[in-house]
Amino acid sequence: MAIAGRILTGDMDHVHHRHVDGDNCLLMVADGMGGHTHGALASKTVLDHLITGAEHLLEPQSAAAAVDAANARLYAVMAEHPETGGMGTAVVGAVLSAQSVLVFNVGDSRCYRSTEDELCQLSQDDVASIAKDASGHRQSHAVTQCLGGIPFQLPLSPHIAVHPPLGVGETLLLCSDGLTDMVDDEAIAHLLTCDASRLADAVRKVAGAAMKAGGADNLSIIAARTMHSSPIAQRDL
């Protein structure tokens, strides 16, 4: 995952709290596939590429092209290192500015907006409806598209959307399916708002709920909240 151009990798045992000043704050979560080592390489390759060209993530059309280019870079790495063939990653990202929140994603990692009244999913899941049971819970981790993931490159259809800027006290949550497969939206909404003044504690509670539910997958979380004019980014793993 990445916060304002800094990539955070490896297992973390505490919340990283950071104040971010200025405009166009880039937040991303990449959830790798293909085994622990290759999944980590896939996610870092994509994050590195997107950070290097972060200026292309400011507008919808160029953001879609940037995600396509990151996918091409991933396939170039696989061609250079055949032992990594088939590695892949989901990615979700958001660019926060005073004018808007631009959200992009491919795969099943998610972005939510949390207010006092509701939790709204801003990303779109690349998951087939047949992979869900009658109650909407996933029965399979298969995705309909991701970056990499198969031996040959196919065209991507990244999901890109522009939303109004975060209001003071509103929270943006980016996460891997390690959270959403374990904790439903209603519970996430409650945990994010039960102690509105302490976002770090809310992140701990959200992560703890996933662990208590079984912690069946890697867990990556970034939570950002606007305090006056500065987003505060926090993550737990």
N, C-alpha and C positions, 0 to 999 in steps of 0.2 A: 504494500500500500504506500501511498505517497501523500504528503501534506506540504503544500506550498513549495514544491520542487525537491523535497527531501524524501528519499525512499526509506521506509522502515521495514526491515526483514527479520526473520528469526522469531523464536518464541519470546514473548514478553510476559512478565509476571506483574506488571503494574500499568496503570494508565499514564500515558504520555500527554502532558498538558502543555499547550502552547498558545500564546497570543499571536495572531497574525494581523499585521496592519497593512493598509494599502488595498488597491483594487485588484480584481482578477485573481483571486485566490483559487488555486487548482487543488482539488482533493480527488483521490482515486483509490479504488480497491480492485485488485486483480487476484482472482482465485484460480491457482494453477491446477492442471490436470496432467496425468501421465506419471504418477509415482512422485514421492516426496522431492527427490533431487531434480528431476526433469520438470515437474510442476513449478518449482521455485525458479528455475531458469526461465521457463516460459513467461511467468508473471513479471519477473524482473526485466526481461527483454522488452516486453510491451511497455512497462512503465518507463523505462529508460528512453525508449523511442518517443513516447508521447510527451515526456518532460522536455526533451531536447527541442521538440517542435511545438511547445506549449502555446505559442502565439497563434497557431492554426486552430486551436480549440475555442477561440473566442466567438466564432460565428458558425451557425448550423452547417452550411455547405462545406466549409473548410474543415470542420470537426469530423464530418463523415469521411472525408478524404484522408484525414490524419489517422483515423482508426483503421482504414483500409491499408494505409502505408505501414502501420504497426504490424498488421497481419502479414504483409509481404516480408517485413523484416524478420518476423518469426520463422517463416518458411525458408528464408535465406540462411538463418542459423541452423535449421534442421538439415539443409543441404550441405552445410559446412561440417556438421557433426551428425552423421547418419545414425549414431546410437541414440539420438534424441528424437528420432522420427515419431510422429504422432503426438508429441507433447502439445499442450494447448492451455488456454486460460479464458475464463470469463473476465470481463472488465466493466466497471461502472465508475463514472466520474462526474464531477460537477465543478463548474467555474462560477465562483461567487463574485459578483460585482455590485456596485451601488444601483445599477440599472436592472439587473436580472440575475437569474440562476439558470445557467445552461447545463442540462443533464444529458449525458450520453451513456449508452450501455450496449453490450453484446453478451448474451448468456443469461445466467440466473442470479447474478449478484444484483442487489437492489439499492435504490435511493428512495428515502422517505422524507416527507416534510411533516413536522410535528408542531401543532399549535395547541393552545389551551383546549380547543374544541374537538380536534380530529387529528388522525394520522392519515396522510395521503401518500400513496405510492406514486412517485414521479417517473420511475423507470418502467420498462416493459419486460416481462419474463419471456425468454426464448425456451419455453417448455411446452410440449404438445399436450393438448387437453386430455388425451388418453392416458397420460402419465399421472393423472390425478384421480383420486377416488371421488365419491359422490359429495363428500364434505369439502372438497377442494384441496386436500392434503396430497402431497406428492408421493407416488409409489415407486418412482424411479428417478435417478439422478441424470438421466439422459437429457441433453439439451438439443434444440433444433439448430442452433448455430453458436459458434465460439470462435476465438482466434486460434488458428492451428487446429489440433485435435484429430485430424485425419491426414493420410499420406499426401494428398494433393490439395492445392489451393482452390477454393471456390469463392465466388463473389460474396461479399458480406452486405447485409442490410442493417447497418447500425441504427439504433433508436436514438434520435436526437430531438430534444424538446427545450423550449425556452419558457421559463416561468417568471413571475414577478419576484423581485428581490426579497430576501428574508426580512421580516419585520423584527424589531427589537424583541428579544425573548423567544423567537421561533427557533426551532432546531432542525437541522438537516442531518439525516442519518444515512450513511453508506455502509453496506455490510455484505458479507458473503452468505451463501445459503447455509453455512454452519449455524447461523442465527435463525434464519427464517424457517428452516426445516424443524427446528426445535421449539420455537416460541411463536405463537400466533400474533397477528397484528394488534388485537385488542390488548394483550398482555404487554407488548412493546409500548403501545401508546400510554398505558397506565404507568409503566416504569419510567418513561421519559418525563412525565408530568407530575409524578407524585412528590418530587422534590425539585421544583422548578429552579431554585436558586443555586443548586449544586450539580452541574452537568457531569462532573467527574464521578460523583456517586451514582448518578443515573446510569452511566456507562457500565460501572461495576455491577449494578443490579441486573442490567440487561444481559451482560456476559454471564453472570452467575445463574440466571434463569436458564440459559442454554446449557450450562454445565449440569445443572440439576435435572434437566430433562433428558440427559444422556450424553451430551457432548459428542455426537457421533461423527463430527467432521471438524476440520480446521475452522477457527472462528476469527474473523477479521471485522473490526468495527471502527468507523470514524464518525464522530458526532461533532457538528459545528453549530455554534450559536452566536448570533449577532448581539454584541453588547455595545451599545452606542454605535460607533461606526466601524468597530473591529470585530471580525469573526474570531471565535475561539475554537480551535480544532483540538479534538481529543480522540484518542484511540485506545482500544484494549484488544489483546489477542489471547 
